[in-house]
Amino acid sequence: MDITHFLFIAALFALMLVCGVFWGLYFALSRAYQLFTATELAKIARIIVANLEVPMRNISLFCLMLMGLSIVFYPDKSNWEFWVMISSLLLIVGALVITTAIEVPINRQVVTWTNENVPANWEKLRSSWQYYNVVRTILALLSFVLFAAAVL
């Protein structure tokens, strides 16, 4: 196995970790999300944010770096796999932009909620987070499928 093949597998593994977290949140919360009160949601959000914020930042950056290096060192840039890898990178970047630009700001609000300060529009915020969670999960899973197709 040459170094580029190892790089491709490492990038795929890092992408699997990122996708796994997105899929896990979707799978664990999607059917129950509407059942939580605002304060229950805030408590769950505090736990999830505390557990995932730093590891996901590091894993995501590592994943982007490995995927980028995989593209740079791909030997045949005229091959369809090369373009599929670029598409995969763009999809995971899209998922991470949704995470940082939309979902993280909502999370920052939710974790501050108590019985006394729940905003009147909390259900709208919850629905917005849930919608974008579905979108980012789909983008991430498509990214994984494309990258896997290119490197395996």
C-alpha positions in Angstrom: 0.0 0.0 0.0 1.5 3.3 -1.0 1.2 6.5 1.0 -1.6 8.0 -1.1 -3.8 4.9 -0.6 -3.2 5.3 3.2 -4.1 9.0 2.9 -7.4 8.1 1.1 -8.3 5.6 3.7 -7.5 8.0 6.6 -9.6 10.7 5.0 -12.5 8.3 4.5 -12.2 7.2 8.1 -12.2 10.9 9.4 -15.2 11.6 7.1 -17.0 8.5 8.5 -16.5 10.0 12.1 -17.9 13.4 11.1 -20.9 11.7 9.3 -21.4 9.4 12.2 -21.9 12.2 14.6 -24.3 14.0 12.3 -26.2 10.7 11.6 -26.2 9.8 15.3 -27.8 13.1 16.3 -30.4 12.8 13.6 -31.1 9.2 14.4 -31.3 9.7 18.2 -33.3 12.9 18.2 -35.4 13.1 15.1 -38.3 11.0 16.4 -38.3 12.5 19.9 -37.4 16.1 19.3 -41.0 17.4 19.3 -41.6 15.7 22.6 -39.1 17.7 24.7 -40.1 20.8 26.7 -37.9 23.8 26.2 -36.0 23.2 29.5 -35.6 19.5 28.6 -34.2 20.5 25.2 -31.9 23.0 26.9 -30.5 20.3 29.2 -30.0 17.8 26.4 -28.3 20.6 24.3 -25.9 21.4 27.2 -24.9 17.8 27.4 -24.5 17.4 23.7 -22.6 20.6 23.2 -20.3 19.9 26.1 -19.5 16.4 24.7 -19.1 17.3 21.0 -18.0 20.9 20.6 -14.2 20.5 20.9 -13.9 16.9 19.5 -16.0 17.8 16.4 -14.1 20.9 15.7 -10.9 18.9 15.7 -12.2 15.9 13.8 -13.9 18.2 11.2 -10.7 20.2 10.6 -8.6 17.0 10.4 -11.1 15.5 8.0 -11.0 18.6 5.7 -7.2 18.6 5.8 -7.1 14.9 4.9 -9.7 15.2 2.1 -7.9 18.2 0.7 -4.5 16.4 0.7 -6.2 13.4 -0.9 -7.3 15.7 -3.7 -3.9 17.4 -4.1 -2.1 14.0 -4.2 -4.6 12.2 -6.3 -2.4 10.8 -9.1 -4.8 11.1 -12.2 -6.5 14.5 -12.1 -8.4 13.7 -15.3 -10.1 10.6 -13.8 -13.7 10.7 -12.7 -12.7 9.7 -9.1 -10.8 13.0 -8.8 -13.9 15.0 -9.6 -16.0 12.9 -7.3 -13.6 13.6 -4.5 -13.9 17.3 -5.1 -17.7 17.0 -5.0 -17.5 15.1 -1.8 -15.3 17.8 -0.2 -17.8 20.5 -1.3 -20.7 18.6 0.2 -19.0 18.1 3.6 -18.0 21.8 3.6 -21.6 22.6 3.0 -22.6 20.5 5.9 -20.0 22.1 8.1 -21.1 25.6 7.0 -24.7 24.8 8.0 -23.4 23.5 11.3 -21.3 26.6 12.1 -23.4 29.3 10.6 -26.9 28.1 11.5 -26.9 25.3 14.1 -24.2 26.5 16.4 -25.8 29.9 16.9 -29.1 28.2 17.7 -27.3 25.8 20.1 -25.7 28.8 21.8 -29.2 30.2 22.5 -30.7 26.9 23.6 -28.0 26.1 26.2 -28.9 29.3 28.1 -32.6 28.6 28.5 -34.0 28.1 32.0 -37.6 28.0 33.1 -37.5 31.7 33.5 -36.0 32.8 30.1 -37.4 30.5 27.4 -38.1 32.7 24.4 -41.6 32.8 23.0 -40.3 31.5 19.6 -38.5 28.5 21.1 -40.5 26.0 19.0 -39.6 27.9 15.8 -35.9 27.7 16.8 -36.3 24.0 17.5 -37.9 23.4 14.1 -35.2 25.4 12.3 -32.5 23.4 14.0 -34.2 20.2 13.2 -34.6 21.1 9.5 -31.0 22.1 9.1 -29.9 19.0 11.0 -31.7 16.9 8.3 -30.1 18.9 5.5 -26.6 18.7 6.9 -27.0 15.0 7.6 -28.0 14.3 4.0 -25.1 16.4 2.7 -22.6 14.6 4.9 -23.9 11.1 4.0 -23.8 12.0 0.3 -20.2 13.2 0.8 -19.3 9.9 2.4 -20.8 7.9 -0.3 -19.1 9.9 -3.0 -15.7 9.8 -1.3 -16.0 6.1 -0.6 -16.9 5.5 -4.3 -13.8 7.4 -5.4 -11.2 5.8 -3.1 -12.4 2.2 -2.7 
